[in-house]
């Protein structure tokens, strides 16, 4: 959870697949922050680890990834909360803690923004029943031999609060070779009360001697539809309007990253609570989907001047042209899917572009000419050729312009 914006707007979100507690009407719902209680009077899905319960007052203290939330329920909903909480604990924490001793080392691997560190925090809190705080370290700045030795030495000391002393090592792929050698001894001889949780975006950089001594969990990206659903839920709770198309656009842009999606939504909401596409584009800029549709129509119409202008504009904006060719190749394949299936849902293109009134950014218009499938197959081959040509090229812009001019002719 987080509170952002000058008017104390709040964006509430969590990890549905990790903790899934009931949606309830809160009688007295506030967020503790820096010793202050910020009141919130809405209905939310409560997500977090239960720290304590007060049956007399029908209240619960929850530890969420970003703070402590106290919730006071009506007696009816408090009873429902207790029933569902028992089911959650039976499925989650009890399986890890009650059915056996936790492992002394875990690895959470996955792409950036997919929730590795947040999941590690929740897992650490569950292991310690919400007591104490895990020790969090960024290996990018603490990956040297001296820092690792200090961590291993500290791991031999018991936690003063929780049952386990838990270390969360973020970006662990940045640990040096000698640092991993020091960690190896620490992992092999870790006391039963110490647990290491490693998080990384690049598990291939971790030595095999470490990988075969940790329990690995691959945390994957979520689908665009799941991101869209969560963004729409946030918009509903916050009272935003005209948000449907913006939520879909953001969900397609973020490539499975919920963190990036919420950041973009927050930026748009700071500009205006009317999240129309027009307002949102003022903040996040022109959609790359629209830009690539325009370029495609310039190529189809053999408009060499506008093709050159489009590439010039990308270069002036500092866009990595090699990356752009990769993105445009993927976009061309999405258009080919649309030609084959005539269904925008099977593509990664926002639905509002399927029949846009502005034909130059309309998917159906762009793909409706005779021989479209053969033309796009030829475009795909040409982009693959460009990609291979510019791999080690020092004049990427000129090479791309020359190739696209040839395609126009």
N, C-alpha and C positions, 0 to 999 in steps of 0.2 A: 504494500500500500504506500501511497505517497500523497502529499498535499502540495499542490503547485498553484502558481498564479497569484496575482496581487490581491485578489478577492477571496483568498483561501478556498478556492475550488478544490475538490478532492477527486482523485482518480483511484478507484479501488479495484484491485485485481489480485489474483493469486494463482496457485498451481492446482487446477482442478483434479488432475490425475494423481496428485500426491496426497492432498487432504481435501475431502469433499464433504464438508459439514453442511447442515441444512440452511435454507433461506428462511429467515424469520423476521417478524416485525420487531424492531428494537424499541424498547420503551425509553431507555436512557443510554445512548450510544455515544461514546466519546473516544478520542484518540489521544493517548498520552505522548507528549512531545516536549523534551527539555523541561520536564517538571510541570508543564502546563497541560490543562485538559481542554481540547478543542471539541466543542459539541457538534455532533452530526445527528440529524433527525431524519433518517431515511430507512428504507428496508434494503438490506444487503445480504448477499451470500457470504457467510462468515467462513474464512479459510485460515487455518493456523493450527498450532499445537496448544492444547489445553494446559495451562500452568496450574490453575487452581479453580475450585468451584466452591460456592457458598450456597448450600441448599436452603438455608433460612431466608436469604435474600433473593434466591433464584438468579444468581449472577455467576458469570464465568469470566476468567481472565485468559485471554488467548495470546500466544506468542506468534506473530506473523513474521514473514521474512524481513519486514522493515519496522517492526516495533510491537508494542504491547497494546492490545485493544481490550477494554472492559465492556462487557455487554450485560445488561439487565433484562431478563425476559419476563413475560407473563408466566404464571404457573403452568398454564397449558402448554406453552411452547418450550418451557424449561424441561418438562417431562419428555417431550418429543426429542429435544436436544440430547438428553441423557441416553435415550434409546439408540439414536443414530450414532452417537459418539461411541457407544459400546461396539457397534458393528464396525466402525472405522478402525478402532483400536485392535479389534480381533483380526482384521485383514492386514493391517500395516505393522504397527509397532510390536505387537505381541509375536508376530511371525519372526521378527528379527531378534527380539530380546529374549522372549520366554522360551522359544524352541531351541536355543543354542547360543553360545557365546559369539558375539560379533567378531568379524575378522579384524586383524590389526592394521590392515591397509586396504583402501579402496581407490579405484580410479574412475572418475567421471569424465568421459571423453565425448566431445561433440562440438559442433560449429559455434561460432561466436553468437551470443545473445539467446541461446536456447534454454538457459536456466540451470547451468551446471553448478555455479557457486551458490545460488539460492537454494537449490535442492540439497546441496551439501550442508547448508546451515540448518535447514528443516530436519534433515536426517540426524545431524549432530544433536539438535535439541530433543528430538524424539528419543535418542539413545540415553540421554541424561534426564529424561522426564521433565524437560523444560527448566532445569536448574543449571546455572552457570553459563558461561559463554565459551564457544570454541576459540582457539587461537588462530587468527587468520593472517597469512603471510603471502606476499606477492613475490613469487620466485624471480620475476624479472629484475627486481632490485635486491633480492636476498638469496641469490643462487650460487654465491661463491662458497669456497671450501670452509672459510671461517664461519660464515652465517649458518651453514648446514651443520657443522660441528656443534654450534651453540644450540640449534634446534634438537639434535639428537641427545645432547646432554640434558636439556630441559625435559625431554620426553621421559626420562627416568624418574622424574619427580611426580608425585601424585597430585591430582587436582584437589584444591582446597574446598571446592564446592560440589561438583558433580561426581558421579560414579566413575566416569571416564575422562581422561584428559585428551581432548580431541584437537588435532591440528588440521586446518584446511589450507593446503598449499595450492594457491591459484597460479595459473600459467606455468605449471611445473616443467613444461618442455624447455624453459629457459635456464634450468639448473645446469651448471657446468658438468663436464665429464667427471672431474675429481669430486664435485659435489655429490653426484649420484653414487660414487664409490663410497663416500662417507655415509650416505643414506642407506646403502645396502646393508651395512652392519647394523644400523639402527632398526631397519625393518625386520631383519632376521632375529634380533635380540630384543624386540620391543616388549616391555612389560605388559601383562594382560590388561592393565588399566589404561593403556595408551593406544589411541587409534589415529592413523594418518588417513586423510582424505585428499587425494590429488585430483586437481581439475586441469584439463588441458584441451586446447583446440587442435593440437598436433601430436597425437599419441605415437606417430611413427618416429618421433625424435627421442622417445624414451627408450633407454637400453633394454634389451631383451631380458637381462638378469633382473630388472625391476618388474617388467610386465608379467613375468611368470610367478611373481610373489605377491601380486595384488589381485583383488577381486574387481573385475572391470565391468562397468555399466556404460553402454553407449546411449547417450541422450541425443535424440534426433530432433530435427526441425519439425514444426507442426505445419499442417496444411493451411493454405490460404483461406479456406472456408472457416477453419477454427479461429484463425486470427480475426477474420471479419466478424464472426459471432461475438467474440470477446470485445472488440471495439464497439460494436453496436450496443452491447450490454452496458459498457461504460457510458456511452452517449445517452442511453435511456435514463441511467441513474443520475446523470448530471443535468438532464433537461436540455441537451443540445437539440438543434433542429436541422433538417435537411442533410442528414449525415450519411445516408445509405451509400451514395456513389463515392463519397470521400473515403468511407470505411473500406469499400471494395478496392478502390485505387491503392490505398495504403497497404492493404493486405497483399496485393499483387507485387508492390514495389519492394517489400521487405524480405522476400525470399525465405519465408519460414521463421523469421526472427521476431518474437513477440516484444522483446525489449525495444527494438528499433521502431516497431509499429506504434507502441504506446508513446514513445518520444515524439514521433511525427504528429500523432493525434493531439498531443499536448501542445505542440507548437501551433498547430492550426487553431485550437481552442483558445489560445492566448490572444490570437488576432481577432477572432469572433466566435461566439457560440452558435452562429449560423454557419454550419459546416458545408455550405454549398460548394460545388466544384470550383466555382469562380473565386470564392474567398480562399479556399484551400490552396489553389494554384498560386495565389499571391504570396503564400508562405513557402511552399515546397517547390515552386517553379513549374515549368511546363512538364507534363508527363512524358517520360521517355518513350512510352507507347505512341503518343501522338506525334512526337518528333520522328520516330521511325516509320510511322504510316505516311507522313508527309514525304520523307525521302523515297519511300517505295513508289508513291504516286509520281514523283518527279522522274524516277527511273522508267516507270511504265510509259509516261508521256514523252520520254526522250528529251526532257528539259535539262540540257547540260548545264546551263547557267545556274539554275536553282540547286542542282546537285553539288556544284562547286561551292556555292554559297553556304549550303548546309554543312559541308565538311569544314569550310573556313570558320563558321560559327563555333563548331565543336572545338577546333584548335584554339580559337581565341578565348574560349571559356576554360581552357586548361584540361580538357577531357583527354584521357589516355586513349588514343585512337586504336591501339591494339586491343584494348579492352572493349572499345565500342564495336569493333568488328566481331568479337566474340558474342557480344550482346545482340548485335544485328543478325548474326547467323541463327541464334536461338529464336529471335523474333520471327525470322523467315520460316523457320520450322513450325512455329505456332500458327502462322497464316496458312501454311500447307495443310496442317491438321484441320483448320476451318474449312478449307476447300474440300477436303475428303469427307468430313462428317457434317458440315453445315450446322455445327452446334458450338456456340461460344464457350459453353461450360467445359468442354474438353481441352480448352486452351488456357493459357495463363494471361490472357488479355481481358481487361475489365469489360464487363457486359455492356456498360453504357456506350462503348465505342462500336458495338456491333452495327447499329443503325443510326449513327450520329447524323444530325441535320447538316453538319458541315462535312460534305462528302470527302474532302481530302483526308479526314481522320476517321472515315467510316470503314469498318472491316468488310462489310458486305459489298460496298461499292468498290473497294480496292481489289477484291478477289472475284468480281463477277464478269470479267471480260472473257471472250473466247480464247481458249488455249491457256487459261490461267495456270493450270497445274504444271504444264510443260515450262511455262515462263518461270515459275517459282522454283522448279527443279533446276533450271539453268542458273538462276540467281544463287541458289545454294551451292552449286558447283563453283561458281565464280568467287563466292565469299570464302569457300574452303581454299581456293587457289590463292586469294589475297592473304589469307591467314598464314599460309605456308611461306609466301613470298616475303612478308614483312617481319617474320620471326626474328631475323638478325639484321633487319634493314635500319639504316640510320636516317633515311629520308622517308619516313612512314607516310606523312601527309601527301607528298607528291605521288607516291606509289598508289595509294588508295584512290586519289583523284584520277590518275591515268586509267586505272582498271575500271572504275565506274563510268568514265567517259566512253571507254570501249564497249561497255555493256549497253549504254544508250544507243550506240550506233549499230 
